[in-house]
Amino acid sequence: MPKSVSASDAKNNFGGLLEDVAALGRVDIVKHGRLVAVVLSPQAFDSSSAAGVAEAQDGKWGKKHMIPPKLARAARMLNRPSTFDEE
């Protein structure tokens, strides 16, 4: 189970946060009782992203994409043309 710290504690004791991440692999940051961030060690990130990226990627997108590039492009457009084809 990951350790949880408040956002203000994470800010005020960043060095301690990094030590906890190095030791535990994951620390959740909570603000007003709501999870707002997760800090992962490189090893935890590699192991979790390798499984998640391979599953979500399915060989179609680059490693950095979490959604299809076409949908990402549509999300960035402020005024989509009426001819924009969504699939």
PDB file of N, CA, C and O in Angstrom:
ATOM      1  N   MET A   1       0.846  -1.178   0.000  1.00  0.00           N
ATOM      2  CA  MET A   1       0.000   0.000   0.000  1.00  0.00           C
ATOM      3  C   MET A   1       0.891   1.240   0.000  1.00  0.00           C
ATOM      4  O   MET A   1       1.809   1.344   0.813  1.00  0.00           O
ATOM      5  N   PRO A   2       0.621   2.193  -0.918  1.00  0.00           N
ATOM      6  CA  PRO A   2       1.474   3.372  -0.993  1.00  0.00           C
ATOM      7  C   PRO A   2       1.247   4.312   0.189  1.00  0.00           C
ATOM      8  O   PRO A   2       0.185   4.314   0.812  1.00  0.00           O
ATOM      9  N   LYS A   3       2.249   5.090   0.473  1.00  0.00           N
ATOM     10  CA  LYS A   3       2.155   6.089   1.538  1.00  0.00           C
ATOM     11  C   LYS A   3       1.411   7.304   0.992  1.00  0.00           C
ATOM     12  O   LYS A   3       1.579   7.657  -0.176  1.00  0.00           O
ATOM     13  N   SER A   4       0.593   7.944   1.820  1.00  0.00           N
ATOM     14  CA  SER A   4      -0.102   9.168   1.441  1.00  0.00           C
ATOM     15  C   SER A   4       0.413  10.322   2.281  1.00  0.00           C
ATOM     16  O   SER A   4       0.587  10.188   3.493  1.00  0.00           O
ATOM     17  N   VAL A   5       0.657  11.460   1.635  1.00  0.00           N
ATOM     18  CA  VAL A   5       1.056  12.675   2.341  1.00  0.00           C
ATOM     19  C   VAL A   5       0.203  13.822   1.829  1.00  0.00           C
ATOM     20  O   VAL A   5      -0.293  13.788   0.703  1.00  0.00           O
ATOM     21  N   SER A   6       0.037  14.830   2.659  1.00  0.00           N
ATOM     22  CA  SER A   6      -0.725  16.001   2.237  1.00  0.00           C
ATOM     23  C   SER A   6       0.116  16.826   1.265  1.00  0.00           C
ATOM     24  O   SER A   6       1.344  16.734   1.258  1.00  0.00           O
ATOM     25  N   ALA A   7      -0.551  17.624   0.454  1.00  0.00           N
ATOM     26  CA  ALA A   7       0.148  18.456  -0.520  1.00  0.00           C
ATOM     27  C   ALA A   7       1.066  19.454   0.182  1.00  0.00           C
ATOM     28  O   ALA A   7       2.176  19.711  -0.285  1.00  0.00           O
ATOM     29  N   SER A   8       0.614  20.013   1.293  1.00  0.00           N
ATOM     30  CA  SER A   8       1.468  20.974   2.004  1.00  0.00           C
ATOM     31  C   SER A   8       2.688  20.285   2.615  1.00  0.00           C
ATOM     32  O   SER A   8       3.779  20.856   2.612  1.00  0.00           O
ATOM     33  N   ASP A   9       2.521  19.061   3.142  1.00  0.00           N
ATOM     34  CA  ASP A   9       3.673  18.316   3.659  1.00  0.00           C
ATOM     35  C   ASP A   9       4.656  17.978   2.536  1.00  0.00           C
ATOM     36  O   ASP A   9       5.870  18.042   2.729  1.00  0.00           O
ATOM     37  N   ALA A  10       4.133  17.621   1.375  1.00  0.00           N
ATOM     38  CA  ALA A  10       5.000  17.310   0.234  1.00  0.00           C
ATOM     39  C   ALA A  10       5.798  18.542  -0.177  1.00  0.00           C
ATOM     40  O   ALA A  10       6.986  18.448  -0.486  1.00  0.00           O
ATOM     41  N   LYS A  11       5.136  19.698  -0.180  1.00  0.00           N
ATOM     42  CA  LYS A  11       5.804  20.948  -0.548  1.00  0.00           C
ATOM     43  C   LYS A  11       6.848  21.340   0.490  1.00  0.00           C
ATOM     44  O   LYS A  11       7.973  21.699   0.142  1.00  0.00           O
ATOM     45  N   ASN A  12       6.476  21.270   1.750  1.00  0.00           N
ATOM     46  CA  ASN A  12       7.377  21.717   2.809  1.00  0.00           C
ATOM     47  C   ASN A  12       8.521  20.760   3.091  1.00  0.00           C
ATOM     48  O   ASN A  12       9.544  21.168   3.641  1.00  0.00           O
ATOM     49  N   ASN A  13       8.369  19.489   2.723  1.00  0.00           N
ATOM     50  CA  ASN A  13       9.400  18.487   2.993  1.00  0.00           C
ATOM     51  C   ASN A  13       9.674  17.682   1.724  1.00  0.00           C
ATOM     52  O   ASN A  13       9.550  16.457   1.710  1.00  0.00           O
ATOM     53  N   PHE A  14      10.049  18.395   0.660  1.00  0.00           N
ATOM     54  CA  PHE A  14      10.254  17.737  -0.628  1.00  0.00           C
ATOM     55  C   PHE A  14      11.373  16.703  -0.577  1.00  0.00           C
ATOM     56  O   PHE A  14      11.266  15.639  -1.187  1.00  0.00           O
ATOM     57  N   GLY A  15      12.441  17.009   0.146  1.00  0.00           N
ATOM     58  CA  GLY A  15      13.547  16.053   0.283  1.00  0.00           C
ATOM     59  C   GLY A  15      13.089  14.758   0.936  1.00  0.00           C
ATOM     60  O   GLY A  15      13.472  13.668   0.508  1.00  0.00           O
ATOM     61  N   GLY A  16      12.269  14.881   1.971  1.00  0.00           N
ATOM     62  CA  GLY A  16      11.719  13.692   2.622  1.00  0.00           C
ATOM     63  C   GLY A  16      10.794  12.918   1.708  1.00  0.00           C
ATOM     64  O   GLY A  16      10.758  11.688   1.740  1.00  0.00           O
ATOM     65  N   LEU A  17      10.038  13.650   0.886  1.00  0.00           N
ATOM     66  CA  LEU A  17       9.163  12.998  -0.094  1.00  0.00           C
ATOM     67  C   LEU A  17       9.984  12.148  -1.058  1.00  0.00           C
ATOM     68  O   LEU A  17       9.628  11.007  -1.352  1.00  0.00           O
ATOM     69  N   LEU A  18      11.085  12.713  -1.548  1.00  0.00           N
ATOM     70  CA  LEU A  18      11.945  11.963  -2.464  1.00  0.00           C
ATOM     71  C   LEU A  18      12.547  10.731  -1.807  1.00  0.00           C
ATOM     72  O   LEU A  18      12.673   9.685  -2.443  1.00  0.00           O
ATOM     73  N   GLU A  19      12.920  10.848  -0.536  1.00  0.00           N
ATOM     74  CA  GLU A  19      13.449   9.687   0.187  1.00  0.00           C
ATOM     75  C   GLU A  19      12.388   8.596   0.324  1.00  0.00           C
ATOM     76  O   GLU A  19      12.681   7.411   0.162  1.00  0.00           O
ATOM     77  N   ASP A  20      11.158   9.004   0.623  1.00  0.00           N
ATOM     78  CA  ASP A  20      10.066   8.030   0.733  1.00  0.00           C
ATOM     79  C   ASP A  20       9.797   7.342  -0.602  1.00  0.00           C
ATOM     80  O   ASP A  20       9.564   6.134  -0.650  1.00  0.00           O
ATOM     81  N   VAL A  21       9.831   8.113  -1.677  1.00  0.00           N
ATOM     82  CA  VAL A  21       9.609   7.534  -3.011  1.00  0.00           C
ATOM     83  C   VAL A  21      10.710   6.537  -3.339  1.00  0.00           C
ATOM     84  O   VAL A  21      10.438   5.458  -3.865  1.00  0.00           O
ATOM     85  N   ALA A  22      11.949   6.894  -3.030  1.00  0.00           N
ATOM     86  CA  ALA A  22      13.071   5.987  -3.302  1.00  0.00           C
ATOM     87  C   ALA A  22      12.930   4.697  -2.500  1.00  0.00           C
ATOM     88  O   ALA A  22      13.243   3.615  -2.996  1.00  0.00           O
ATOM     89  N   ALA A  23      12.461   4.814  -1.261  1.00  0.00           N
ATOM     90  CA  ALA A  23      12.346   3.634  -0.401  1.00  0.00           C
ATOM     91  C   ALA A  23      11.106   2.803  -0.716  1.00  0.00           C
ATOM     92  O   ALA A  23      11.166   1.573  -0.719  1.00  0.00           O
ATOM     93  N   LEU A  24       9.989   3.465  -0.979  1.00  0.00           N
ATOM     94  CA  LEU A  24       8.711   2.764  -1.133  1.00  0.00           C
ATOM     95  C   LEU A  24       8.301   2.531  -2.582  1.00  0.00           C
ATOM     96  O   LEU A  24       7.528   1.617  -2.867  1.00  0.00           O
ATOM     97  N   GLY A  25       8.806   3.339  -3.489  1.00  0.00           N
ATOM     98  CA  GLY A  25       8.443   3.193  -4.898  1.00  0.00           C
ATOM     99  C   GLY A  25       7.278   4.066  -5.319  1.00  0.00           C
ATOM    100  O   GLY A  25       7.165   4.418  -6.493  1.00  0.00           O
ATOM    101  N   ARG A  26       6.395   4.428  -4.371  1.00  0.00           N
ATOM    102  CA  ARG A  26       5.225   5.241  -4.716  1.00  0.00           C
ATOM    103  C   ARG A  26       4.760   6.017  -3.488  1.00  0.00           C
ATOM    104  O   ARG A  26       4.705   5.481  -2.381  1.00  0.00           O
ATOM    105  N   VAL A  27       4.428   7.289  -3.704  1.00  0.00           N
ATOM    106  CA  VAL A  27       3.824   8.114  -2.665  1.00  0.00           C
ATOM    107  C   VAL A  27       2.665   8.873  -3.292  1.00  0.00           C
ATOM    108  O   VAL A  27       2.822   9.519  -4.328  1.00  0.00           O
ATOM    109  N   ASP A  28       1.490   8.791  -2.654  1.00  0.00           N
ATOM    110  CA  ASP A  28       0.308   9.519  -3.112  1.00  0.00           C
ATOM    111  C   ASP A  28       0.265  10.869  -2.413  1.00  0.00           C
ATOM    112  O   ASP A  28       0.532  10.961  -1.215  1.00  0.00           O
ATOM    113  N   ILE A  29      -0.069  11.916  -3.160  1.00  0.00           N
ATOM    114  CA  ILE A  29      -0.210  13.256  -2.584  1.00  0.00           C
ATOM    115  C   ILE A  29      -1.691  13.607  -2.570  1.00  0.00           C
ATOM    116  O   ILE A  29      -2.371  13.545  -3.594  1.00  0.00           O
ATOM    117  N   VAL A  30      -2.173  13.977  -1.388  1.00  0.00           N
ATOM    118  CA  VAL A  30      -3.598  14.213  -1.163  1.00  0.00           C
ATOM    119  C   VAL A  30      -3.808  15.670  -0.766  1.00  0.00           C
ATOM    120  O   VAL A  30      -3.063  16.223   0.042  1.00  0.00           O
ATOM    121  N   LYS A  31      -4.839  16.280  -1.351  1.00  0.00           N
ATOM    122  CA  LYS A  31      -5.190  17.658  -1.007  1.00  0.00           C
ATOM    123  C   LYS A  31      -6.678  17.706  -0.702  1.00  0.00           C
ATOM    124  O   LYS A  31      -7.498  17.356  -1.552  1.00  0.00           O
ATOM    125  N   HIS A  32      -7.027  18.127   0.481  1.00  0.00           N
ATOM    126  CA  HIS A  32      -8.425  18.192   0.930  1.00  0.00           C
ATOM    127  C   HIS A  32      -9.110  16.831   0.792  1.00  0.00           C
ATOM    128  O   HIS A  32     -10.272  16.746   0.396  1.00  0.00           O
ATOM    129  N   GLY A  33      -8.370  15.769   1.125  1.00  0.00           N
ATOM    130  CA  GLY A  33      -8.932  14.427   1.105  1.00  0.00           C
ATOM    131  C   GLY A  33      -9.056  13.800  -0.266  1.00  0.00           C
ATOM    132  O   GLY A  33      -9.628  12.719  -0.403  1.00  0.00           O
ATOM    133  N   ARG A  34      -8.521  14.469  -1.295  1.00  0.00           N
ATOM    134  CA  ARG A  34      -8.639  13.978  -2.671  1.00  0.00           C
ATOM    135  C   ARG A  34      -7.251  13.731  -3.246  1.00  0.00           C
ATOM    136  O   ARG A  34      -6.357  14.564  -3.097  1.00  0.00           O
ATOM    137  N   LEU A  35      -7.071  12.595  -3.898  1.00  0.00           N
ATOM    138  CA  LEU A  35      -5.787  12.273  -4.521  1.00  0.00           C
ATOM    139  C   LEU A  35      -5.539  13.246  -5.669  1.00  0.00           C
ATOM    140  O   LEU A  35      -6.350  13.340  -6.590  1.00  0.00           O
ATOM    141  N   VAL A  36      -4.418  13.972  -5.618  1.00  0.00           N
ATOM    142  CA  VAL A  36      -4.117  14.949  -6.666  1.00  0.00           C
ATOM    143  C   VAL A  36      -2.860  14.599  -7.456  1.00  0.00           C
ATOM    144  O   VAL A  36      -2.665  15.101  -8.563  1.00  0.00           O
ATOM    145  N   ALA A  37      -2.003  13.738  -6.897  1.00  0.00           N
ATOM    146  CA  ALA A  37      -0.772  13.376  -7.606  1.00  0.00           C
ATOM    147  C   ALA A  37      -0.228  12.069  -7.066  1.00  0.00           C
ATOM    148  O   ALA A  37      -0.506  11.673  -5.933  1.00  0.00           O
ATOM    149  N   VAL A  38       0.549  11.414  -7.902  1.00  0.00           N
ATOM    150  CA  VAL A  38       1.255  10.198  -7.517  1.00  0.00           C
ATOM    151  C   VAL A  38       2.696  10.375  -7.954  1.00  0.00           C
ATOM    152  O   VAL A  38       2.966  10.688  -9.114  1.00  0.00           O
ATOM    153  N   VAL A  39       3.621  10.177  -7.029  1.00  0.00           N
ATOM    154  CA  VAL A  39       5.050  10.267  -7.335  1.00  0.00           C
ATOM    155  C   VAL A  39       5.603   8.853  -7.323  1.00  0.00           C
ATOM    156  O   VAL A  39       5.454   8.124  -6.342  1.00  0.00           O
ATOM    157  N   LEU A  40       6.246   8.471  -8.426  1.00  0.00           N
ATOM    158  CA  LEU A  40       6.777   7.117  -8.580  1.00  0.00           C
ATOM    159  C   LEU A  40       8.283   7.141  -8.718  1.00  0.00           C
ATOM    160  O   LEU A  40       8.849   8.082  -9.274  1.00  0.00           O
ATOM    161  N   SER A  41       8.931   6.106  -8.214  1.00  0.00           N
ATOM    162  CA  SER A  41      10.356   5.924  -8.465  1.00  0.00           C
ATOM    163  C   SER A  41      10.518   5.483  -9.915  1.00  0.00           C
ATOM    164  O   SER A  41       9.556   5.012 -10.521  1.00  0.00           O
ATOM    165  N   PRO A  42      11.711   5.625 -10.481  1.00  0.00           N
ATOM    166  CA  PRO A  42      11.908   5.173 -11.863  1.00  0.00           C
ATOM    167  C   PRO A  42      11.587   3.686 -12.055  1.00  0.00           C
ATOM    168  O   PRO A  42      11.040   3.296 -13.087  1.00  0.00           O
ATOM    169  N   GLN A  43      11.925   2.865 -11.067  1.00  0.00           N
ATOM    170  CA  GLN A  43      11.649   1.430 -11.184  1.00  0.00           C
ATOM    171  C   GLN A  43      10.147   1.162 -11.181  1.00  0.00           C
ATOM    172  O   GLN A  43       9.657   0.360 -11.976  1.00  0.00           O
ATOM    173  N   ALA A  44       9.417   1.828 -10.293  1.00  0.00           N
ATOM    174  CA  ALA A  44       7.967   1.632 -10.250  1.00  0.00           C
ATOM    175  C   ALA A  44       7.324   2.160 -11.519  1.00  0.00           C
ATOM    176  O   ALA A  44       6.377   1.558 -12.025  1.00  0.00           O
ATOM    177  N   PHE A  45       7.822   3.280 -12.043  1.00  0.00           N
ATOM    178  CA  PHE A  45       7.277   3.847 -13.275  1.00  0.00           C
ATOM    179  C   PHE A  45       7.508   2.904 -14.443  1.00  0.00           C
ATOM    180  O   PHE A  45       6.591   2.648 -15.224  1.00  0.00           O
ATOM    181  N   ASP A  46       8.720   2.385 -14.571  1.00  0.00           N
ATOM    182  CA  ASP A  46       9.031   1.472 -15.671  1.00  0.00           C
ATOM    183  C   ASP A  46       8.166   0.220 -15.621  1.00  0.00           C
ATOM    184  O   ASP A  46       7.657  -0.227 -16.649  1.00  0.00           O
ATOM    185  N   SER A  47       7.999  -0.342 -14.442  1.00  0.00           N
ATOM    186  CA  SER A  47       7.219  -1.579 -14.349  1.00  0.00           C
ATOM    187  C   SER A  47       5.735  -1.321 -14.592  1.00  0.00           C
ATOM    188  O   SER A  47       5.070  -2.129 -15.241  1.00  0.00           O
ATOM    189  N   SER A  48       5.202  -0.206 -14.083  1.00  0.00           N
ATOM    190  CA  SER A  48       3.772   0.070 -14.278  1.00  0.00           C
ATOM    191  C   SER A  48       3.496   0.560 -15.687  1.00  0.00           C
ATOM    192  O   SER A  48       2.486   0.185 -16.282  1.00  0.00           O
ATOM    193  N   SER A  49       4.372   1.392 -16.232  1.00  0.00           N
ATOM    194  CA  SER A  49       4.114   1.910 -17.576  1.00  0.00           C
ATOM    195  C   SER A  49       4.353   0.849 -18.634  1.00  0.00           C
ATOM    196  O   SER A  49       3.702   0.871 -19.678  1.00  0.00           O
ATOM    197  N   ALA A  50       5.260  -0.071 -18.395  1.00  0.00           N
ATOM    198  CA  ALA A  50       5.497  -1.127 -19.383  1.00  0.00           C
ATOM    199  C   ALA A  50       4.253  -1.975 -19.564  1.00  0.00           C
ATOM    200  O   ALA A  50       3.895  -2.324 -20.689  1.00  0.00           O
ATOM    201  N   ALA A  51       3.591  -2.310 -18.466  1.00  0.00           N
ATOM    202  CA  ALA A  51       2.372  -3.105 -18.560  1.00  0.00           C
ATOM    203  C   ALA A  51       1.231  -2.286 -19.140  1.00  0.00           C
ATOM    204  O   ALA A  51       0.508  -2.764 -20.014  1.00  0.00           O
ATOM    205  N   GLY A  52       1.061  -1.055 -18.666  1.00  0.00           N
ATOM    206  CA  GLY A  52      -0.039  -0.215 -19.117  1.00  0.00           C
ATOM    207  C   GLY A  52       0.114   0.245 -20.547  1.00  0.00           C
ATOM    208  O   GLY A  52      -0.861   0.255 -21.299  1.00  0.00           O
ATOM    209  N   VAL A  53       1.323   0.628 -20.944  1.00  0.00           N
ATOM    210  CA  VAL A  53       1.540   1.106 -22.303  1.00  0.00           C
ATOM    211  C   VAL A  53       1.368  -0.033 -23.300  1.00  0.00           C
ATOM    212  O   VAL A  53       0.762   0.154 -24.355  1.00  0.00           O
ATOM    213  N   ALA A  54       1.889  -1.197 -22.981  1.00  0.00           N
ATOM    214  CA  ALA A  54       1.758  -2.324 -23.900  1.00  0.00           C
ATOM    215  C   ALA A  54       0.295  -2.692 -24.086  1.00  0.00           C
ATOM    216  O   ALA A  54      -0.128  -3.048 -25.186  1.00  0.00           O
ATOM    217  N   GLU A  55      -0.475  -2.604 -23.010  1.00  0.00           N
ATOM    218  CA  GLU A  55      -1.887  -2.943 -23.082  1.00  0.00           C
ATOM    219  C   GLU A  55      -2.672  -1.891 -23.852  1.00  0.00           C
ATOM    220  O   GLU A  55      -3.479  -2.229 -24.718  1.00  0.00           O
ATOM    221  N   ALA A  56      -2.440  -0.612 -23.542  1.00  0.00           N
ATOM    222  CA  ALA A  56      -3.199   0.467 -24.173  1.00  0.00           C
ATOM    223  C   ALA A  56      -2.690   0.775 -25.572  1.00  0.00           C
ATOM    224  O   ALA A  56      -3.459   1.173 -26.447  1.00  0.00           O
ATOM    225  N   GLN A  57      -1.422   0.595 -25.774  1.00  0.00           N
ATOM    226  CA  GLN A  57      -0.804   0.980 -27.030  1.00  0.00           C
ATOM    227  C   GLN A  57      -1.198   0.059 -28.171  1.00  0.00           C
ATOM    228  O   GLN A  57      -1.533   0.529 -29.258  1.00  0.00           O
ATOM    229  N   ASP A  58      -1.162  -1.210 -27.945  1.00  0.00           N
ATOM    230  CA  ASP A  58      -1.517  -2.211 -28.945  1.00  0.00           C
ATOM    231  C   ASP A  58      -0.749  -2.018 -30.241  1.00  0.00           C
ATOM    232  O   ASP A  58      -1.237  -2.378 -31.312  1.00  0.00           O
ATOM    233  N   GLY A  59       0.474  -1.442 -30.152  1.00  0.00           N
ATOM    234  CA  GLY A  59       1.332  -1.293 -31.309  1.00  0.00           C
ATOM    235  C   GLY A  59       0.941  -0.183 -32.261  1.00  0.00           C
ATOM    236  O   GLY A  59       1.553  -0.057 -33.322  1.00  0.00           O
ATOM    237  N   LYS A  60      -0.057   0.629 -31.929  1.00  0.00           N
ATOM    238  CA  LYS A  60      -0.531   1.639 -32.870  1.00  0.00           C
ATOM    239  C   LYS A  60       0.065   3.021 -32.627  1.00  0.00           C
ATOM    240  O   LYS A  60       0.325   3.748 -33.586  1.00  0.00           O
ATOM    241  N   TRP A  61       0.289   3.401 -31.375  1.00  0.00           N
ATOM    242  CA  TRP A  61       0.727   4.768 -31.074  1.00  0.00           C
ATOM    243  C   TRP A  61       2.110   4.738 -30.484  1.00  0.00           C
ATOM    244  O   TRP A  61       2.620   3.683 -30.106  1.00  0.00           O
ATOM    245  N   GLY A  62       2.720   5.918 -30.408  1.00  0.00           N
ATOM    246  CA  GLY A  62       4.024   6.028 -29.778  1.00  0.00           C
ATOM    247  C   GLY A  62       3.923   5.823 -28.281  1.00  0.00           C
ATOM    248  O   GLY A  62       2.828   5.828 -27.719  1.00  0.00           O
ATOM    249  N   LYS A  63       5.061   5.644 -27.636  1.00  0.00           N
ATOM    250  CA  LYS A  63       5.086   5.351 -26.200  1.00  0.00           C
ATOM    251  C   LYS A  63       4.519   6.492 -25.356  1.00  0.00           C
ATOM    252  O   LYS A  63       4.005   6.257 -24.263  1.00  0.00           O
ATOM    253  N   LYS A  64       4.608   7.726 -25.858  1.00  0.00           N
ATOM    254  CA  LYS A  64       4.172   8.875 -25.069  1.00  0.00           C
ATOM    255  C   LYS A  64       2.668   9.118 -25.156  1.00  0.00           C
ATOM    256  O   LYS A  64       2.124   9.836 -24.317  1.00  0.00           O
ATOM    257  N   HIS A  65       1.983   8.551 -26.133  1.00  0.00           N
ATOM    258  CA  HIS A  65       0.563   8.823 -26.313  1.00  0.00           C
ATOM    259  C   HIS A  65      -0.296   7.959 -25.402  1.00  0.00           C
ATOM    260  O   HIS A  65      -0.097   6.749 -25.296  1.00  0.00           O
ATOM    261  N   MET A  66      -1.257   8.606 -24.744  1.00  0.00           N
ATOM    262  CA  MET A  66      -2.194   7.874 -23.913  1.00  0.00           C
ATOM    263  C   MET A  66      -3.553   7.769 -24.596  1.00  0.00           C
ATOM    264  O   MET A  66      -4.383   6.942 -24.219  1.00  0.00           O
ATOM    265  N   ILE A  67      -3.774   8.613 -25.604  1.00  0.00           N
ATOM    266  CA  ILE A  67      -4.997   8.534 -26.404  1.00  0.00           C
ATOM    267  C   ILE A  67      -4.576   8.585 -27.864  1.00  0.00           C
ATOM    268  O   ILE A  67      -3.475   9.044 -28.167  1.00  0.00           O
ATOM    269  N   PRO A  68      -5.427   8.126 -28.776  1.00  0.00           N
ATOM    270  CA  PRO A  68      -5.052   8.156 -30.189  1.00  0.00           C
ATOM    271  C   PRO A  68      -4.705   9.574 -30.633  1.00  0.00           C
ATOM    272  O   PRO A  68      -5.363  10.524 -30.210  1.00  0.00           O
ATOM    273  N   PRO A  69      -3.691   9.734 -31.472  1.00  0.00           N
ATOM    274  CA  PRO A  69      -3.274  11.063 -31.913  1.00  0.00           C
ATOM    275  C   PRO A  69      -4.400  11.878 -32.548  1.00  0.00           C
ATOM    276  O   PRO A  69      -4.443  13.099 -32.394  1.00  0.00           O
ATOM    277  N   LYS A  70      -5.302  11.221 -33.253  1.00  0.00           N
ATOM    278  CA  LYS A  70      -6.394  11.943 -33.894  1.00  0.00           C
ATOM    279  C   LYS A  70      -7.314  12.592 -32.853  1.00  0.00           C
ATOM    280  O   LYS A  70      -7.760  13.724 -33.038  1.00  0.00           O
ATOM    281  N   LEU A  71      -7.594  11.875 -31.764  1.00  0.00           N
ATOM    282  CA  LEU A  71      -8.425  12.442 -30.711  1.00  0.00           C
ATOM    283  C   LEU A  71      -7.673  13.521 -29.936  1.00  0.00           C
ATOM    284  O   LEU A  71      -8.277  14.499 -29.497  1.00  0.00           O
ATOM    285  N   ALA A  72      -6.373  13.353 -29.766  1.00  0.00           N
ATOM    286  CA  ALA A  72      -5.576  14.371 -29.088  1.00  0.00           C
ATOM    287  C   ALA A  72      -5.580  15.659 -29.896  1.00  0.00           C
ATOM    288  O   ALA A  72      -5.671  16.748 -29.328  1.00  0.00           O
ATOM    289  N   ARG A  73      -5.481  15.545 -31.210  1.00  0.00           N
ATOM    290  CA  ARG A  73      -5.516  16.718 -32.086  1.00  0.00           C
ATOM    291  C   ARG A  73      -6.861  17.417 -31.971  1.00  0.00           C
ATOM    292  O   ARG A  73      -6.919  18.645 -31.901  1.00  0.00           O
ATOM    293  N   ALA A  74      -7.931  16.655 -31.952  1.00  0.00           N
ATOM    294  CA  ALA A  74      -9.264  17.240 -31.843  1.00  0.00           C
ATOM    295  C   ALA A  74      -9.438  17.956 -30.508  1.00  0.00           C
ATOM    296  O   ALA A  74     -10.100  18.992 -30.446  1.00  0.00           O
ATOM    297  N   ALA A  75      -8.856  17.423 -29.451  1.00  0.00           N
ATOM    298  CA  ALA A  75      -8.974  18.041 -28.132  1.00  0.00           C
ATOM    299  C   ALA A  75      -8.230  19.364 -28.067  1.00  0.00           C
ATOM    300  O   ALA A  75      -8.611  20.245 -27.297  1.00  0.00           O
ATOM    301  N   ARG A  76      -7.168  19.524 -28.865  1.00  0.00           N
ATOM    302  CA  ARG A  76      -6.397  20.763 -28.860  1.00  0.00           C
ATOM    303  C   ARG A  76      -7.039  21.864 -29.693  1.00  0.00           C
ATOM    304  O   ARG A  76      -6.701  23.035 -29.522  1.00  0.00           O
ATOM    305  N   MET A  77      -7.950  21.520 -30.583  1.00  0.00           N
ATOM    306  CA  MET A  77      -8.567  22.515 -31.465  1.00  0.00           C
ATOM    307  C   MET A  77      -9.584  23.346 -30.696  1.00  0.00           C
ATOM    308  O   MET A  77     -10.467  22.805 -30.031  1.00  0.00           O
ATOM    309  N   LEU A  78      -9.452  24.660 -30.792  1.00  0.00           N
ATOM    310  CA  LEU A  78     -10.417  25.527 -30.139  1.00  0.00           C
ATOM    311  C   LEU A  78     -11.716  25.593 -30.939  1.00  0.00           C
ATOM    312  O   LEU A  78     -12.805  25.472 -30.379  1.00  0.00           O
ATOM    313  N   ASN A  79     -11.594  25.782 -32.230  1.00  0.00           N
ATOM    314  CA  ASN A  79     -12.761  25.843 -33.106  1.00  0.00           C
ATOM    315  C   ASN A  79     -12.608  24.772 -34.175  1.00  0.00           C
ATOM    316  O   ASN A  79     -11.981  24.990 -35.212  1.00  0.00           O
ATOM    317  N   ARG A  80     -13.195  23.606 -33.900  1.00  0.00           N
ATOM    318  CA  ARG A  80     -13.073  22.514 -34.865  1.00  0.00           C
ATOM    319  C   ARG A  80     -13.860  22.851 -36.117  1.00  0.00           C
ATOM    320  O   ARG A  80     -14.979  23.358 -36.028  1.00  0.00           O
ATOM    321  N   PRO A  81     -13.294  22.577 -37.276  1.00  0.00           N
ATOM    322  CA  PRO A  81     -14.057  22.799 -38.518  1.00  0.00           C
ATOM    323  C   PRO A  81     -15.260  21.849 -38.563  1.00  0.00           C
ATOM    324  O   PRO A  81     -15.207  20.743 -38.024  1.00  0.00           O
ATOM    325  N   SER A  82     -16.314  22.279 -39.193  1.00  0.00           N
ATOM    326  CA  SER A  82     -17.519  21.473 -39.268  1.00  0.00           C
ATOM    327  C   SER A  82     -17.289  20.200 -40.078  1.00  0.00           C
ATOM    328  O   SER A  82     -18.058  19.245 -39.971  1.00  0.00           O
ATOM    329  N   THR A  83     -16.239  20.188 -40.882  1.00  0.00           N
ATOM    330  CA  THR A  83     -15.948  19.017 -41.704  1.00  0.00           C
ATOM    331  C   THR A  83     -15.062  18.020 -40.987  1.00  0.00           C
ATOM    332  O   THR A  83     -14.702  16.995 -41.566  1.00  0.00           O
ATOM    333  N   PHE A  84     -14.698  18.293 -39.732  1.00  0.00           N
ATOM    334  CA  PHE A  84     -13.819  17.397 -38.993  1.00  0.00           C
ATOM    335  C   PHE A  84     -14.513  16.066 -38.767  1.00  0.00           C
ATOM    336  O   PHE A  84     -15.611  16.006 -38.214  1.00  0.00           O
ATOM    337  N   ASP A  85     -13.861  15.010 -39.201  1.00  0.00           N
ATOM    338  CA  ASP A  85     -14.449  13.677 -39.131  1.00  0.00           C
ATOM    339  C   ASP A  85     -13.971  12.966 -37.878  1.00  0.00           C
ATOM    340  O   ASP A  85     -12.787  12.654 -37.750  1.00  0.00           O
ATOM    341  N   GLU A  86     -14.883  12.708 -36.955  1.00  0.00           N
ATOM    342  CA  GLU A  86     -14.532  11.963 -35.747  1.00  0.00           C
ATOM    343  C   GLU A  86     -14.881  10.499 -35.956  1.00  0.00           C
ATOM    344  O   GLU A  86     -15.964  10.153 -36.427  1.00  0.00           O
ATOM    345  N   GLU A  87     -13.935   9.658 -35.595  1.00  0.00           N
ATOM    346  CA  GLU A  87     -14.194   8.221 -35.763  1.00  0.00           C
ATOM    347  C   GLU A  87     -14.415   7.580 -34.440  1.00  0.00           C
ATOM    348  O   GLU A  87     -14.649   6.374 -34.370  1.00  0.00           O
TER     349      GLU A  87
END
